[in-house]
């Protein structure tokens, strides 16, 4: 009897919880993260001739969980790949550095959605970023010994973000979004400015504006009432 009561109580609590809390949206996005292009090289040496870029197309996956009247939480995972190259010429030798960088930001935060018109909504959000960073560095020195690599360095860092997002529903279930977020954070890079120099630790900024578009699917449409003539439970949202 006690087991039956516990099972019924658990089912009632779960049903009440689902009335307010449910998975609302899932989606896929593409964005560009506009960081300082010379951040990595400024901490190693100042190249006289550089061809470096921190802009790359960043794919991401996200999901939103609605809590109460437009307030929810959102999780996101993305991956950023970039290659930095730079060359410096000295009287008797030349240094060429190349950094292949991968950053995986994991984001989690609060979000608020508000409808503006039929099919159009605006969202505000803020939260934390956990950055998983991998740098593969290759140094080529011509004229004197000193070439090295490729050497791989792994690390993790924390930051924050704020975001503004707009959503337009193409149909009842499928929509497109425009996202604008500002990321903060930094990480430490250990390097030698030139062959034979002492190693030094420099702080590299991860701050920058990220602009992206996304395709999203409203999970809540799965729980709409079924067509007449079919059996089963009916859910409304």
Protein Blocks (a to p, Z undefined) as FASTA:
>chain_A
ZZmmmmmmmmmmmmmmmmmgccfbdcdddddddddfklmmmmmoccfbdcddfbdcdddd
dddddfbghiacdddddddddddddddddfkbccddddddddddddddddddddfbghia
cdddddddddddddddddddehiahiecjdddddddddddddddddddfblmbccddddd
ddeddddddddfbghiacddddddfbdcdddddddddfklmmmccdehiacddddZZ
